[in-house]
């Protein structure tokens, strides 16, 4: 069992040519007892974005704060706090921060889909 606050969880700044201003916090994973999935909090700073990519597993996203755009299979959809999205396996997608504030979202993936 785990009960914690995300502010006490260390963030991992992701660096690559495919991402900008991205920090990931692992909230729940097999280390905490959820054997098959990982729940992460992803933060995109001003002008930030995740890689444009597709993979063999689906995932679930819930927007916590800020304004962004979810690019999925060629279509841009504005998203904000309270928006949720299911991204099917094989679907090309990318999140981008569309505001001045930090864009924050929960991303739940199967454990094979988690990388830092």
Helices and strands as residue ranges (DSSP letters): G 6-8, E 12-14, E 20-28, G 30-32, E 37-49, E 59-65, E 67-72, E 75-80, E 84-87, E 93-97, E 103-110, G 111-113
